[in-house]
């Protein structure tokens, strides 16, 4: 009886060890492919925000890369608003930088509930014949149930919204999850991000907003998802403000003026 019990324990232990080795090996071997797919998905979302890829448009990896060729990735220091040429934008991991005390700091109190700010962030400049035609900025902040991660694109006037997209969140499907709805995202195009005082003014309101020409600072609220709508407003005001990307946007405006 004892021998049978010992055999069972040893057999179960051996099976567990083998399974652990198999799972670990699979995770390690698949990680490069997962990293490539994650980078590709992020590129797709940058293109979507910039209006260089239509919602629902089916393109392969080669076409995504082709359209991405006119986009310059820039690592920007949040304090100075200047490019940090010492960091390779291809390998820069903003999420990891935000978690490392050596490359981040505690964020000032904010309604977006951002806890830590990386010293540097990755932005995307859409290039054309006349220089920078648009910029795609990283945004993140808390909604109802989760942190929303996405991008907002502004035209070269550093004010007019070209597009917005969220690539990661855990909001309720059919309610806050409607941040993924192409129809809702299309309502952002042509809105204005800043008021005459230079402060972020764009806001997701309760109910419908007017057309951009008549109601430039408001976007339709998400039905039944007031907290997620407020979260989107809060995260935009934070990232477009002085505590985050404000210095970079100011520098960009000055370069455009000259």
C-alpha positions, 0 to 999 in steps of 0.5 A: 500500500505504501509503495503504491502511494509513493509511486503515485506521488512520484509519478504525479510529481514527474508529470508536473515537472514535465508539464512545467518544462513544456509550458515554460519552453513553449512560452520562451519559444513563442515570446519573439513571435508574441513581441512581433505581433504586439508591435504590429498591433501597436503600429496598426493602432497608430495608423488608425489614429492617424487616419492612415488605416481605415477601421475594418480595413484588412491589410497584411504585415507588409502593408502595415510596415509600408504605411508606417514608413512615413512615420518617425518614432521619437522618444521625448523627454516629458520635462523638457519636451525635447527629443531624447536622442540617447534612447533608441525608439525601436527598443524603447519600452514605455510601460517598463520605463514607467514601472522602473523608479530609475526611469520614472517618477510619481505622477502628480495628483490627477483625475486620470489616476495615472500613478507613475510617469516615465521620464520619456515617452514614445510619440509618432510624427507623421511626415509629409512633403512639408514636414510633420503633418500630424502627431500621434500621442500615447494616452492612458488613464482609468475608466470604470474597471480598467486602465485604457491605453490608446493614441490620439492624433492631432494635425500639424496645427497641434490642435485639430483631432485627426483620430483616436483609438484604444488598443487595450482596456477592460471596460464593459462590452456594449457600454464602456467597451464602445470606446472601440466602436468605429462610429464613436471614434469617427465623431472625434475627427475635426474636433479641437483639443485646446481652448483659446487659453491653450488648456485642454478643452475637449470633453466627452459629454453626456448625450450627443454633441453637435458637429465639429464646426459648431461644437468643436470641443465636445464628443458624444458620450457613451450611452450608459457609460458615464464613468468611462466617458469621464475617464476618457476626458480625464486622461486626455486632459492629463496627457495633453496638459503641462504635467505630461506632453504639454512641453513637447506640444509647445515646442512643436507649436513653436517649430511650426510657427518658425 
